[in-house]
Amino acid sequence: MEENKKKAYLTINYQALLDIKNSGEFSRENFNQVFRIAHVFHNLALFIIEDFEGFDEDKFWRNVSGLERDFGLTHYRTLFEKVNREELLH
């Protein structure tokens, strides 16, 4: 995997952790959203450590699509594309 993509995945993983940390008090809806974010991103950290060996990008992005659909969380894909693109320009 290209270094720019690796950095983009690391960036969105960090953003997911920030989102969980800053989620505030847990309503039922908020709990469901935080649980789903954790579920989608928990393996990404392991794949980052393992230098993405065995990482299934399509499966990951299908799971992110569920966050987009169910909670309107489009910022992960947008951030990924921004970081990936910026790295390509340098």
N, C-alpha and C positions, 0 to 999 in steps of 0.2 A: 504494500500500500504506500502511496506517495506521502511524503512528510507533511505536505499541506493538509491532506485529508486527516492524517493522524492528529494534527494540531486542532483541526475543526472538531473532531470527535471528542478530544480532551476538553475543549472549550464548552461544548454543549453538555458534557457530563458534569462539569463544574457548575454550569447554569442550573441543571436539574437539582443539584445539591443545594444551591442557593434558594431555589424555589421551594424546596421542602423545608429548609431552615426558616425561611421567611413566611411560611404559610399562616402563622398566627394561631389563633384559637381554632379548634377543630369542630366545625359543624359536620353533620353527616355528609353533605355534599363535598365539603372541603376535605374530609377524611378520605372519601372515595378518590378524589383527584390526587391527593398526595400519595395514597397507596398505589394508584396506577402509575404515577411518575416513577416511584421507587421500583415498581415491578418492571417497567420498560428499561430503566437505566442501570439496574443492579449488575447485570452481566457485562455492561460496557466497560466498567472499571476493570474487571478481570481481563477482558480482551485487550485493554490498553496495556496492562502489565505484561500480558503474554505477547505483545507486539502484534496483536490482531490475528494471531494464528487461529484458524477455524471460525473467524467472525463471519456471520451471514448478514451482509448489509441489507439485503432485500427483506429479510425477516425483521431486522431492527426497524427499518423504515415503515414496514407494515404496522408494527406496534406503535410507532410515533404517529402514524396516520390515525390510529384509534384515539390517541390523545387530542389530536386536531379535531376530529369529528365529535367526540364526546364532551370536550371541555374548551374547544376553541384555542388550544395551545399551539399556535402556529409559529411561535418564536424560536423553537428549537431548529426547525428546518431553515428558517430565515437566517438565524445566527450561523448555522453550519455553512450555508451557502456563502454568506458574507466573509467568514474567516477563510474558507477554502478559496474563494475568489481573490481576496486580498493577498494571500500567500502566493498565488499564481502570478500576481502582478509584480512581486518583488524579485 
